[in-house]
Amino acid sequence: MAMLREFDPDDVLSRPLMANLATVGVDGAPRNAPVWFIWEDGAIWLLGSSDGSAVKHLERDPRCAVEIVHFDNNGGILLHLGLRGTATIEQMSPDRFKRLLHKYLGPEASWNEWFIDNVAQIEHPDGRMIRLAPVSIFTNNVSFFRTGPDLAWPALFRRRV
């Protein structure tokens, strides 16, 4: 049986993928939300607001997990990255927020004005950033499910160019 090949977490963290943030609800039950993210300074940064449920959950219990999956069915690529630790709630950093938006939306000139004015309000006083400097990071590469490891792994890097 072929060995799974390791992958660099920075590869997955640099892509405009959705992450899932798992927190603990007020009743002790798990909560999960899809989020955009940026990886900077050894931490994953997520968007939040002072009245948002994720921020409130983390203020009460800062333990959390973030899961990111890069899935390409046709290429047979399935990379799973997990981060665990204790989050902090930080004041909004407009510059970091803009870098995060650039990751997902491209150059600022192409951003949807309505979206920026009504949803992604960069200068809004209630804006927060969730910071997780993980105490553990794990990777799981099962990119052989369709093509076998010798075919899927090179395909991942061909698409990256």
DSSP file (Angstrom, degrees, kcal/mol; ACC not computed):
  #  RESIDUE AA STRUCTURE BP1 BP2  ACC     N-H-->O    O-->H-N    N-H-->O    O-->H-N    TCO  KAPPA ALPHA  PHI   PSI    X-CA   Y-CA   Z-CA
    1    1 A M              0   0    0      0, 0.0     2,-0.1     0, 0.0     0, 0.0   0.000 360.0 360.0 360.0 135.3    0.0    0.0    0.0
    2    2 A A        -     0   0    0      1,-0.1     2,-0.2     3,-0.0     3,-0.0  -0.392 360.0-116.7 -70.5 145.2    1.3    3.4   -0.9
    3    3 A M        -     0   0    0     -2,-0.1     2,-0.2     1,-0.1    -1,-0.1  -0.560  30.3-108.3 -79.1 144.8    2.2    5.8    1.9
    4    4 A L        -     0   0    0     -2,-0.2     2,-0.4     1,-0.1   138,-0.1  -0.497  34.8-125.7 -68.8 142.7    0.2    9.1    2.1
    5    5 A R        -     0   0    0     -2,-0.2   138,-0.2   136,-0.1    -1,-0.1  -0.766  18.7-124.2 -95.2 136.3    2.3   12.0    1.2
    6    6 A E        -     0   0    0     -2,-0.4     2,-0.3   134,-0.1    -1,-0.0  -0.328  25.4-156.2 -69.8 157.9    2.7   14.9    3.6
    7    7 A F        -     0   0    0     -2,-0.0     3,-0.0     4,-0.0   134,-0.0  -0.969  23.6-104.4-135.9 156.4    1.7   18.4    2.4
    8    8 A D    >>  -     0   0    0     -2,-0.3     3,-1.7     1,-0.2     4,-0.8  -0.665  22.0-145.4 -78.9 119.4    2.7   21.8    3.5
    9    9 A P  H 3> S+     0   0    0      0, 0.0     4,-2.7     0, 0.0     3,-0.2   0.822  97.1  67.9 -54.9 -31.0   -0.2   23.4    5.5
   10   10 A D  H 3> S+     0   0    0      1,-0.2     4,-1.5     2,-0.2     5,-0.1   0.813  92.1  60.9 -60.8 -28.6    0.8   26.8    4.0
   11   11 A D  H <> S+     0   0    0     -3,-1.7     4,-0.5     2,-0.2    -1,-0.2   0.952 110.9  37.7 -62.2 -48.9   -0.4   25.6    0.6
   12   12 A V  H >< S+     0   0    0     -4,-0.8     3,-1.0    -3,-0.2     5,-0.3   0.901 115.0  55.2 -68.5 -40.8   -3.9   25.0    1.9
   13   13 A L  H 3< S+     0   0    0     -4,-2.7    26,-0.4     1,-0.3    -1,-0.2   0.739 104.6  54.4 -66.5 -22.8   -3.8   28.2    4.1
   14   14 A S  H 3< S+     0   0    0     -4,-1.5    -1,-0.3    -3,-0.2    -2,-0.2   0.633  91.8  90.8 -85.7 -13.4   -2.9   30.3    1.1
   15   15 A R  S << S-     0   0    0     -3,-1.0     2,-2.1    -4,-0.5    89,-0.1  -0.486  88.0-113.1 -83.8 151.9   -5.9   29.2   -1.0
   16   16 A P        +     0   0    0      0, 0.0     2,-0.2     0, 0.0    -1,-0.1  -0.444  66.8 143.9 -81.7  67.3   -9.2   31.0   -1.1
   17   17 A L        -     0   0    0     -2,-2.1     2,-0.3    -5,-0.3    20,-0.3  -0.621  54.7-105.4-100.9 161.4  -11.0   28.1    0.6
   18   18 A M        -     0   0    0     51,-0.3    51,-0.7    -2,-0.2     2,-0.3  -0.693  32.9-158.2 -83.3 140.4  -13.8   28.0    3.1
   19   19 A A  E     -AB  35  68A   0     16,-2.7    16,-2.9    -2,-0.3     2,-0.5  -0.795  10.1-135.6-109.3 159.5  -12.9   27.1    6.6
   20   20 A N  E     -AB  34  67A   0     47,-2.5    47,-2.1    -2,-0.3     2,-0.6  -0.982  13.1-154.7-117.4 123.9  -15.3   25.8    9.3
   21   21 A L  E     -AB  33  66A   0     12,-3.1    12,-1.8    -2,-0.5     2,-0.5  -0.865   7.6-161.8 -98.7 122.1  -15.0   27.4   12.7
   22   22 A A  E     +AB  32  65A   0     43,-3.3    43,-1.8    -2,-0.6     2,-0.2  -0.915  17.6 165.6-107.3 127.7  -16.2   25.1   15.6
   23   23 A T  E     -A   31   0A   0      8,-2.3     8,-2.8    -2,-0.5     2,-0.6  -0.736  39.4-101.3-128.0 177.0  -17.1   26.7   18.9
   24   24 A V  E     -A   30   0A   0     37,-0.5    37,-0.2    39,-0.4    36,-0.1  -0.923  36.8-138.4-106.5 122.8  -18.9   25.7   22.1
   25   25 A G    >   -     0   0    0      4,-3.5     3,-2.2    -2,-0.6     6,-0.0  -0.175  30.1 -98.0 -73.6 170.3  -22.4   27.0   22.4
   26   26 A V  T 3  S+     0   0    0      1,-0.3    -1,-0.1     2,-0.1    -2,-0.0   0.788 126.4  51.9 -60.2 -28.9  -23.9   28.4   25.6
   27   27 A D  T 3  S-     0   0    0      2,-0.1    -1,-0.3     3,-0.0    -2,-0.0   0.356 122.3-106.2 -89.2   5.3  -25.6   25.0   26.2
   28   28 A G  S <  S+     0   0    0     -3,-2.2    -2,-0.1     1,-0.3    -1,-0.0   0.348  80.9 129.2  87.1  -6.8  -22.3   23.1   25.8
   29   29 A A        -     0   0    0     -5,-0.1    -4,-3.5     1,-0.1    -1,-0.3  -0.516  65.8-100.5 -80.5 150.0  -23.3   21.9   22.3
   30   30 A P  E     -A   24   0A   0      0, 0.0     2,-0.3     0, 0.0    -6,-0.2  -0.376  33.9-160.6 -69.2 148.3  -20.9   22.3   19.4
   31   31 A R  E     -A   23   0A   0     -8,-2.8    -8,-2.3    -2,-0.1     2,-0.4  -0.951   4.9-167.0-126.6 148.8  -21.5   25.1   16.9
   32   32 A N  E     +A   22   0A   0     -2,-0.3   -10,-0.2   -10,-0.2   -12,-0.0  -0.999   8.1 175.0-141.3 138.3  -20.1   25.3   13.4
   33   33 A A  E     -A   21   0A   0    -12,-1.8   -12,-3.1    -2,-0.4     2,-0.3  -0.995  30.0-122.7-144.8 137.0  -19.9   28.2   10.9
   34   34 A P  E     +A   20   0A   0      0, 0.0     2,-0.3     0, 0.0   -14,-0.2  -0.596  41.7 174.6 -75.5 140.4  -18.3   28.5    7.5
   35   35 A V  E     -A   19   0A   0    -16,-2.9   -16,-2.7    -2,-0.3     2,-0.2  -0.978  34.1-121.7-145.4 153.9  -15.8   31.5    7.3
   36   36 A W        -     0   0    0     -2,-0.3    11,-0.6   -18,-0.2     2,-0.3  -0.628  41.2-176.9 -85.0 157.1  -13.3   33.2    5.1
   37   37 A F  E     -E   46   0B   0    -20,-0.3     2,-0.3    -2,-0.2     9,-0.2  -0.958  25.4-151.3-150.9 165.0   -9.8   33.4    6.6
   38   38 A I  E     -E   45   0B   0      7,-1.6     7,-3.0    -2,-0.3     2,-0.6  -0.988  16.9-140.1-139.3 142.4   -6.3   34.7    6.2
   39   39 A W  E     +E   44   0B   0    -26,-0.4     2,-0.3    -2,-0.3     5,-0.2  -0.913  39.5 147.4-104.7 114.1   -3.1   33.1    7.7
   40   40 A E  E >   +E   43   0B   0      3,-2.3     3,-1.6    -2,-0.6    -2,-0.1  -0.997  57.7   5.3-146.9 144.1   -0.7   35.7    9.0
   41   41 A D  T 3  S-     0   0    0     -2,-0.3     3,-0.1     1,-0.3    -1,-0.1   0.836 128.0 -55.3  55.4  39.0    1.9   35.9   11.8
   42   42 A G  T 3  S+     0   0    0      1,-0.2     2,-0.3    91,-0.0    -1,-0.3   0.698 120.2  93.0  71.1  19.3    1.5   32.3   12.8
   43   43 A A  E <  S-E   40   0B   0     -3,-1.6    -3,-2.3    90,-0.2     2,-0.5  -0.976  72.2-124.6-142.0 154.2   -2.3   32.6   13.3
   44   44 A I  E     -EF  39 132B   0     88,-2.6    88,-2.5    -2,-0.3     2,-0.5  -0.877  28.1-155.0 -97.6 133.1   -5.5   32.2   11.4
   45   45 A W  E     -EF  38 131B   0     -7,-3.0    -7,-1.6    -2,-0.5     2,-0.3  -0.930  12.4-176.4-114.5 129.4   -7.6   35.3   11.3
   46   46 A L  E     -EF  37 130B   0     84,-2.5    84,-2.8    -2,-0.5     2,-0.2  -0.866  27.5-107.9-123.1 154.9  -11.4   35.1   10.9
   47   47 A L  E     + F   0 129B   0    -11,-0.6     2,-0.3    -2,-0.3    82,-0.2  -0.545  46.4 150.5 -82.6 148.7  -14.0   37.9   10.6
   48   48 A G  E     - F   0 128B   0     80,-2.0    80,-2.5    -2,-0.2     2,-0.3  -0.942  31.7-133.6-158.6 178.5  -16.5   38.6   13.3
   49   49 A S  E >   - F   0 127B   0     -2,-0.3     3,-1.9    78,-0.3     6,-0.3  -0.972  32.1-109.4-141.3 157.3  -18.5   41.3   14.9
   50   50 A S  T 3  S+     0   0    0     76,-2.7    77,-0.1    -2,-0.3    -1,-0.0   0.779 121.3  39.1 -59.2 -27.4  -19.0   42.3   18.6
   51   51 A D  T 3  S+     0   0    0     75,-0.2    -1,-0.3     4,-0.1     2,-0.1   0.315  91.0 118.3-104.4   8.4  -22.6   41.0   18.5
   52   52 A G    <>  -     0   0    0     -3,-1.9     4,-2.3     1,-0.1     5,-0.2  -0.430  69.9-125.1 -76.6 150.0  -21.9   37.9   16.3
   53   53 A S  H  > S+     0   0    0      1,-0.2     4,-2.8     2,-0.2     5,-0.2   0.883 108.4  52.8 -64.3 -39.7  -22.6   34.5   17.7
   54   54 A A  H  > S+     0   0    0      2,-0.2     4,-2.5     1,-0.2    -1,-0.2   0.928 110.9  47.5 -62.9 -43.4  -19.1   33.1   17.1
   55   55 A V  H  > S+     0   0    0     -6,-0.3     4,-2.3     2,-0.2    -1,-0.2   0.926 113.1  48.3 -62.7 -44.5  -17.5   36.1   18.9
   56   56 A K  H  X S+     0   0    0     -4,-2.3     4,-1.6     2,-0.2    -2,-0.2   0.917 111.8  49.3 -63.3 -42.5  -20.0   35.7   21.9
   57   57 A H  H  X S+     0   0    0     -4,-2.8     4,-2.8     1,-0.2    -1,-0.2   0.927 113.6  46.5 -60.6 -44.0  -19.3   31.9   22.0
   58   58 A L  H  < S+     0   0    0     -4,-2.5    -2,-0.2     1,-0.2    -1,-0.2   0.807 107.2  56.1 -72.9 -29.4  -15.5   32.5   22.0
   59   59 A E  H  < S+     0   0    0     -4,-2.3    -1,-0.2    -5,-0.2    -2,-0.2   0.873 115.5  39.5 -66.3 -35.1  -15.7   35.2   24.6
   60   60 A R  H  < S+     0   0    0     -4,-1.6    -2,-0.2     1,-0.3    -1,-0.2   0.884 139.8   7.9 -79.6 -41.4  -17.4   32.8   26.9
   61   61 A D     <  -     0   0    0     -4,-2.8   -37,-0.5    -5,-0.2    -1,-0.3  -0.854  65.5-166.8-144.5 102.0  -15.3   29.7   26.0
   62   62 A P        +     0   0    0      0, 0.0    25,-3.0     0, 0.0     2,-0.2   0.487  51.7 115.0 -76.5  -1.5  -12.3   30.4   23.8
   63   63 A R  E     + C   0  86A   0     23,-0.2   -39,-0.4    21,-0.0     2,-0.3  -0.488  42.7 148.5 -68.5 135.1  -11.6   26.8   22.9
   64   64 A C  E     - C   0  85A   0     21,-2.5    21,-1.9    -2,-0.2     2,-0.3  -0.971  36.3-142.1-158.1 171.1  -12.2   26.2   19.2
   65   65 A A  E     -BC  22  84A   0    -43,-1.8   -43,-3.3    -2,-0.3     2,-0.4  -0.984   7.8-157.3-138.5 148.5  -11.2   24.3   16.1
   66   66 A V  E     -BC  21  83A   0     17,-2.5    17,-2.6    -2,-0.3     2,-0.4  -0.999   9.0-168.3-127.8 131.1  -10.9   25.3   12.5
   67   67 A E  E     -BC  20  82A   0    -47,-2.1   -47,-2.5    -2,-0.4     2,-0.4  -0.962   3.8-176.1-120.0 136.0  -11.1   22.8    9.6
   68   68 A I  E     -BC  19  81A   0     13,-2.6    13,-2.9    -2,-0.4     2,-0.4  -0.999   3.9-168.0-132.1 134.4  -10.2   23.5    6.0
   69   69 A V  E     - C   0  80A   0    -51,-0.7     2,-0.7    -2,-0.4   -51,-0.3  -0.987  11.9-160.8-126.3 128.7  -10.6   21.1    3.1
   70   70 A H  E     + C   0  79A   0      9,-2.7     9,-2.5    -2,-0.4     2,-0.5  -0.943  24.1 177.7-103.7 112.1   -9.1   21.4   -0.4
   71   71 A F  E     + C   0  78A   0     -2,-0.7     2,-0.4     7,-0.2     7,-0.2  -0.971  18.6 169.9-123.6 122.9  -11.2   19.1   -2.5
   72   72 A D  E  >> - C   0  77A   0      5,-2.8     5,-2.2    -2,-0.5     4,-1.0  -0.870   9.8-173.1-129.5  96.3  -10.8   18.6   -6.3
   73   73 A N  T >45S+     0   0    0     -2,-0.4     3,-0.7     1,-0.2    -1,-0.1   0.909  83.7  48.5 -59.1 -47.3  -13.0   15.6   -7.3
   74   74 A N  T 345S+     0   0    0      1,-0.2    -1,-0.2     2,-0.1    -2,-0.0   0.873 116.4  43.1 -63.9 -36.9  -11.7   15.5  -10.9
   75   75 A G  T 345S-     0   0    0      2,-0.1    -1,-0.2    -3,-0.1    -2,-0.2   0.542 108.4-122.5 -85.6  -7.1   -8.1   15.7   -9.9
   76   76 A G  T <<5 +     0   0    0     -4,-1.0     2,-0.5    -3,-0.7    70,-0.3   0.819  60.3 148.6  70.8  30.2   -8.5   13.2   -7.1
   77   77 A I  E   < +C   72   0A   0     -5,-2.2    -5,-2.8    67,-0.1     2,-0.3  -0.865  15.9 162.7-105.3 127.5   -7.2   15.8   -4.5
   78   78 A L  E     +C   71   0A   0     -2,-0.5    64,-2.4    -7,-0.2     2,-0.5  -0.825   6.4 170.4-144.6 101.5   -8.4   15.7   -0.9
   79   79 A L  E     -CD  70 141A   0     -9,-2.5    -9,-2.7    -2,-0.3     2,-0.5  -0.950  11.7-166.0-114.8 130.1   -6.4   17.6    1.6
   80   80 A H  E     -CD  69 140A   0     60,-2.5    60,-2.4    -2,-0.5     2,-0.4  -0.968   3.9-173.8-120.4 129.6   -7.7   18.2    5.1
   81   81 A L  E     -CD  68 139A   0    -13,-2.9   -13,-2.6    -2,-0.5     2,-0.4  -0.988   3.5-170.9-124.3 128.5   -6.1   20.7    7.5
   82   82 A G  E     -CD  67 138A   0     56,-2.7    56,-2.5    -2,-0.4     2,-0.4  -0.960   4.0-170.8-122.6 139.7   -7.1   21.0   11.2
   83   83 A L  E     -CD  66 137A   0    -17,-2.6   -17,-2.5    -2,-0.4     2,-0.3  -0.987   6.5-174.3-127.9 137.7   -6.2   23.7   13.7
   84   84 A R  E     +CD  65 136A   0     52,-2.3    51,-2.6    -2,-0.4    52,-1.5  -0.955  27.8  84.9-131.5 149.4   -6.9   23.6   17.4
   85   85 A G  E    S-C   64   0A   0    -21,-1.9   -21,-2.5    -2,-0.3     2,-0.5  -0.998  71.2 -47.6 162.2-156.1   -6.4   26.0   20.2
   86   86 A T  E     -C   63   0A   0     47,-0.4    47,-0.5    -2,-0.3   -23,-0.2  -0.965  49.5-146.0-117.9 123.4   -7.7   28.9   22.1
   87   87 A A  E     -G  132   0B   0    -25,-3.0     2,-0.3    -2,-0.5    45,-0.2  -0.494   4.9-153.7 -88.9 156.1   -9.0   32.0   20.2
   88   88 A T  E     -G  131   0B   0     43,-2.3    43,-2.9    -2,-0.2     2,-0.6  -0.931  16.8-127.9-121.9 153.4   -8.7   35.6   21.1
   89   89 A I  E     -G  130   0B   0     -2,-0.3     2,-0.3    41,-0.2    41,-0.2  -0.905  32.2-172.4-103.1 122.6  -11.1   38.4   20.0
   90   90 A E  E     -G  129   0B   0     39,-3.2    39,-2.4    -2,-0.6     3,-0.1  -0.773  29.4 -97.3-114.3 156.0   -9.2   41.3   18.5
   91   91 A Q  E     -G  128   0B   0     -2,-0.3    37,-0.2    37,-0.2    -1,-0.1  -0.343  59.1 -83.0 -62.9 153.9  -10.2   44.8   17.4
   92   92 A M        -     0   0    0     35,-1.1    -1,-0.1    33,-0.2     3,-0.1  -0.356  36.7-154.7 -60.6 135.1  -10.8   45.1   13.6
   93   93 A S     >  -     0   0    0      1,-0.1     4,-3.0    -3,-0.1     5,-0.2  -0.926   1.9-162.6-110.1 102.1   -7.6   45.6   11.6
   94   94 A P  H  > S+     0   0    0      0, 0.0     4,-2.4     0, 0.0     5,-0.2   0.869  89.6  51.0 -55.2 -38.8   -8.7   47.4    8.4
   95   95 A D  H  > S+     0   0    0      2,-0.2     4,-2.0     1,-0.2     5,-0.1   0.930 113.1  43.9 -65.8 -44.5   -5.5   46.5    6.6
   96   96 A R  H  > S+     0   0    0      2,-0.2     4,-2.5     1,-0.2    -1,-0.2   0.908 112.5  53.5 -66.0 -40.9   -5.7   42.8    7.5
   97   97 A F  H  X S+     0   0    0     -4,-3.0     4,-2.7     1,-0.2    -2,-0.2   0.914 108.2  50.2 -59.4 -43.5   -9.4   42.8    6.6
   98   98 A K  H  X S+     0   0    0     -4,-2.4     4,-2.5    -5,-0.2    -1,-0.2   0.894 109.6  50.7 -63.3 -39.5   -8.5   44.3    3.2
   99   99 A R  H  X S+     0   0    0     -4,-2.0     4,-1.7     2,-0.2    -1,-0.2   0.900 110.5  50.1 -64.4 -39.0   -5.9   41.6    2.7
  100  100 A L  H  X S+     0   0    0     -4,-2.5     4,-1.2     2,-0.2    -2,-0.2   0.938 111.7  47.3 -63.0 -47.0   -8.4   38.9    3.6
  101  101 A L  H  X S+     0   0    0     -4,-2.7     4,-3.6     1,-0.2     5,-0.4   0.888 108.4  55.5 -62.7 -38.6  -11.0   40.3    1.1
  102  102 A H  H  X S+     0   0    0     -4,-2.5     4,-1.8     1,-0.2    -1,-0.2   0.878 101.9  58.3 -61.1 -37.2   -8.3   40.6   -1.6
  103  103 A K  H  < S+     0   0    0     -4,-1.7    -1,-0.2     1,-0.2    -2,-0.2   0.883 120.8  26.0 -58.6 -39.4   -7.7   36.8   -1.1
  104  104 A Y  H  < S+     0   0    0     -4,-1.2    -2,-0.2    -3,-0.3    -1,-0.2   0.779 132.2  33.7 -96.2 -31.9  -11.3   36.0   -1.9
  105  105 A L  H  < S-     0   0    0     -4,-3.6    -3,-0.2     1,-0.3    -2,-0.2   0.526  95.3-136.1-107.9  -7.9  -12.5   38.9   -4.1
  106  106 A G     <  +     0   0    0     -4,-1.8    -1,-0.3    -5,-0.4    -2,-0.1  -0.466  64.1   9.7  83.6-160.0   -9.3   39.8   -6.0
  107  107 A P  S >  S-     0   0    0      0, 0.0     3,-2.2     0, 0.0     4,-0.3  -0.192  74.2-119.7 -58.7 144.4   -8.2   43.4   -6.6
  108  108 A E  G >  S+     0   0    0      1,-0.3     3,-1.6     2,-0.2    -2,-0.0   0.803 109.8  66.5 -56.5 -33.0  -10.0   46.1   -4.7
  109  109 A A  G 3  S+     0   0    0      1,-0.3    -1,-0.3     3,-0.0    -3,-0.0   0.729 101.1  50.8 -62.5 -20.7  -11.2   47.8   -7.9
  110  110 A S  G <  S+     0   0    0     -3,-2.2    -1,-0.3     2,-0.1    -2,-0.2   0.433  82.0 120.8 -97.5   1.1  -13.3   44.7   -8.6
  111  111 A W  S <  S-     0   0    0     -3,-1.6     2,-0.5    -4,-0.3     3,-0.1  -0.372  74.0-108.3 -68.6 142.9  -15.1   44.5   -5.3
  112  112 A N     >  -     0   0    0      1,-0.2     4,-2.2    -2,-0.1     5,-0.2  -0.591  24.6-149.2 -70.1 118.0  -18.9   44.7   -5.3
  113  113 A E  H  > S+     0   0    0     -2,-0.5     4,-2.6     1,-0.2     5,-0.2   0.886  95.2  51.9 -60.5 -41.7  -19.6   48.1   -3.8
  114  114 A W  H  > S+     0   0    0      1,-0.2     4,-2.4     2,-0.2     5,-0.4   0.927 109.2  50.7 -61.3 -44.1  -22.9   47.0   -2.2
  115  115 A F  H  >>S+     0   0    0      1,-0.2     5,-2.5     2,-0.2     4,-2.5   0.920 112.9  45.5 -59.6 -45.4  -21.2   44.0   -0.5
  116  116 A I  H  <5S+     0   0    0     -4,-2.2     6,-0.2     3,-0.2    -1,-0.2   0.909 116.9  44.5 -66.4 -41.7  -18.5   46.3    1.0
  117  117 A D  H  <5S+     0   0    0     -4,-2.6    -2,-0.2    -5,-0.2    -1,-0.2   0.817 128.1  25.1 -72.5 -31.2  -21.0   48.9    2.1
  118  118 A N  H  <5S+     0   0    0     -4,-2.4    -3,-0.2    -5,-0.2    -2,-0.2   0.700 135.5  15.6-110.7 -24.3  -23.5   46.5    3.6
  119  119 A V  T  <5S+     0   0    0     -4,-2.5     2,-1.2    -5,-0.4    -3,-0.2   0.763 124.3  41.0-117.1 -57.1  -21.8   43.3    4.6
  120  120 A A      < +     0   0    0     -5,-2.5     2,-1.1     3,-0.0    -1,-0.1  -0.514  69.7 177.2 -98.4  65.7  -18.0   43.7    4.7
  121  121 A Q    >   -     0   0    0     -2,-1.2     3,-1.4     1,-0.2     6,-0.1  -0.582  10.9-167.2 -77.4 100.6  -17.9   47.1    6.4
  122  122 A I  T 3  S+     0   0    0     -2,-1.1    -1,-0.2     1,-0.3   -25,-0.1   0.836  84.3  36.6 -61.0 -38.2  -14.1   47.5    6.8
  123  123 A E  T 3  S+     0   0    0     -3,-0.1    -1,-0.3   -29,-0.0    -2,-0.1   0.257  81.9 136.3-100.7  12.4  -14.3   50.5    9.1
  124  124 A H    X   -     0   0    0     -3,-1.4     3,-1.6     1,-0.1   -32,-0.1  -0.387  55.0-136.8 -65.7 133.8  -17.4   49.4   11.1
  125  125 A P  T 3  S+     0   0    0      0, 0.0   -33,-0.2     0, 0.0    -1,-0.1   0.735 102.5  55.3 -65.2 -22.0  -16.9   50.0   14.9
  126  126 A D  T 3  S+     0   0    0    -77,-0.1   -76,-2.7   -35,-0.1   -75,-0.2   0.517  81.7 120.1 -87.4  -4.0  -18.4   46.6   15.8
  127  127 A G  E <   +F   49   0B   0     -3,-1.6   -35,-1.1   -78,-0.2     2,-0.3  -0.334  38.1 175.1 -64.1 138.9  -16.0   44.7   13.5
  128  128 A R  E     -FG  48  91B   0    -80,-2.5   -80,-2.0   -37,-0.2     2,-0.4  -0.914  23.3-139.2-136.2 162.7  -13.8   42.2   15.2
  129  129 A M  E     -FG  47  90B   0    -39,-2.4   -39,-3.2    -2,-0.3     2,-0.5  -0.996  13.0-141.2-125.2 135.0  -11.2   39.6   14.2
  130  130 A I  E     -FG  46  89B   0    -84,-2.8   -84,-2.5    -2,-0.4     2,-0.5  -0.833  20.2-161.7 -92.6 126.1  -11.0   36.2   15.7
  131  131 A R  E     -FG  45  88B   0    -43,-2.9   -43,-2.3    -2,-0.5     2,-0.5  -0.944  11.6-178.4-115.5 124.3   -7.4   35.1   16.1
  132  132 A L  E     -FG  44  87B   0    -88,-2.5   -88,-2.6    -2,-0.5   -45,-0.2  -0.942   9.1-174.2-123.0 109.0   -6.4   31.5   16.5
  133  133 A A        -     0   0    0    -47,-0.5   -47,-0.4    -2,-0.5   -90,-0.2  -0.871  38.3-130.2 -94.0  99.0   -2.7   30.8   17.0
  134  134 A P        -     0   0    0      0, 0.0   -49,-0.2     0, 0.0     3,-0.1  -0.148  23.6-161.0 -63.7 141.7   -3.1   27.0   17.0
  135  135 A V  S    S+     0   0    0    -51,-2.6     2,-0.3     1,-0.3   -50,-0.2   0.647  86.5  25.2 -87.4 -19.2   -1.5   24.8   19.6
  136  136 A S  E     -D   84   0A   0    -52,-1.5   -52,-2.3     2,-0.0     2,-0.4  -0.996  63.1-174.4-145.1 143.2   -1.9   21.9   17.2
  137  137 A I  E     -D   83   0A   0     -2,-0.3     2,-0.4   -54,-0.2   -54,-0.2  -0.999  10.0-176.1-131.3 132.5   -2.1   21.5   13.5
  138  138 A F  E     -D   82   0A   0    -56,-2.5   -56,-2.7    -2,-0.4     2,-0.4  -0.974   8.6-157.5-131.1 151.0   -2.8   18.3   11.7
  139  139 A T  E     -D   81   0A   0     -2,-0.4     2,-0.4   -58,-0.2   -58,-0.2  -0.931   4.4-170.3-123.6 148.5   -2.9   17.3    8.0
  140  140 A N  E     -D   80   0A   0    -60,-2.4   -60,-2.5    -2,-0.4     2,-0.7  -0.938   4.4-169.0-139.9 114.2   -4.6   14.5    6.4
  141  141 A N  E     +D   79   0A   0     -2,-0.4   -62,-0.2   -62,-0.2  -136,-0.1  -0.907  21.5 157.0-108.8 110.2   -3.9   13.7    2.7
  142  142 A V    >   +     0   0    0    -64,-2.4     3,-1.3    -2,-0.7   -63,-0.1  -0.257  23.5 139.0-120.0  43.5   -6.2   11.2    1.1
  143  143 A S  T 3   +     0   0    0      1,-0.3     4,-0.3  -138,-0.2     3,-0.1   0.164  56.0  73.2 -77.9  20.1   -5.5   12.5   -2.5
  144  144 A F  T 3>  +     0   0    0    -66,-0.1     4,-1.0     3,-0.1    -1,-0.3   0.356  60.5 105.1-109.6   4.4   -5.4    9.0   -3.9
  145  145 A F  T <4 S+     0   0    0     -3,-1.3    -1,-0.1   -69,-0.3    -2,-0.1   0.764  96.4  17.9 -62.9 -26.9   -9.1    8.2   -3.7
  146  146 A R  T  4 S+     0   0    0    -70,-0.3    -1,-0.2    -3,-0.1    -2,-0.1   0.791 140.4  17.6-109.2 -42.7   -9.7    8.6   -7.4
  147  147 A T  T  4 S-     0   0    0     -4,-0.3     4,-0.2   -71,-0.2    -2,-0.1   0.545 101.7-105.5-114.0 -10.2   -6.4    8.4   -9.2
  148  148 A G    >X  -     0   0    0     -4,-1.0     4,-2.3     1,-0.1     3,-1.1   0.027  42.6 -79.8  89.1 152.0   -3.9    6.8   -6.9
  149  149 A P  H 3> S+     0   0    0      0, 0.0     4,-1.6     0, 0.0    -1,-0.1   0.809 126.0  57.7 -62.8 -32.4   -1.1    8.7   -5.1
  150  150 A D  H 34 S+     0   0    0      1,-0.2    -2,-0.1     2,-0.2    -6,-0.0   0.766 115.5  35.8 -72.5 -22.4    1.3    8.9   -8.0
  151  151 A L  H <> S+     0   0    0     -3,-1.1     4,-1.1    -4,-0.2    -1,-0.2   0.838 117.9  47.3 -95.5 -39.9   -1.3   10.7  -10.2
  152  152 A A  H  X S+     0   0    0     -4,-2.3     4,-1.5     1,-0.2    -2,-0.2   0.906 105.1  57.9 -71.4 -41.8   -3.1   12.9   -7.7
  153  153 A W  H >X S+     0   0    0     -4,-1.6     4,-1.0    -5,-0.3     3,-0.5   0.925 107.5  44.5 -62.5 -48.1   -0.1   14.4   -6.0
  154  154 A P  H 3> S+     0   0    0      0, 0.0     4,-2.0     0, 0.0    -1,-0.2   0.850 107.9  61.5 -62.9 -30.8    1.6   15.9   -9.1
  155  155 A A  H 3X S+     0   0    0     -4,-1.1     4,-1.8     1,-0.2    -2,-0.2   0.864  97.3  58.5 -63.3 -34.9   -1.8   17.2  -10.2
  156  156 A L  H <X S+     0   0    0     -4,-1.5     4,-0.6    -3,-0.5    -1,-0.2   0.918 110.7  41.0 -59.2 -44.2   -2.1   19.3   -7.1
  157  157 A F  H  X S+     0   0    0     -4,-1.0     4,-0.5     1,-0.2     3,-0.2   0.785 108.0  59.7 -81.0 -26.6    1.1   21.2   -7.9
  158  158 A R  H >< S+     0   0    0     -4,-2.0     3,-0.8     1,-0.2    -1,-0.2   0.895 106.1  49.7 -64.0 -38.6    0.4   21.5  -11.7
  159  159 A R  H 3< S+     0   0    0     -4,-1.8    -1,-0.2     1,-0.2    -2,-0.2   0.720 100.2  66.8 -72.1 -20.2   -2.8   23.5  -10.8
  160  160 A R  H 3<        0   0    0     -4,-0.6    -1,-0.2     1,-0.2    -2,-0.2   0.673 360.0 360.0 -76.0 -18.5   -0.8   25.8   -8.4
  161  161 A V    <<        0   0    0     -3,-0.8    -1,-0.2    -4,-0.5    -2,-0.1   0.499 360.0 360.0 -65.7 360.0    1.2   27.5  -11.1
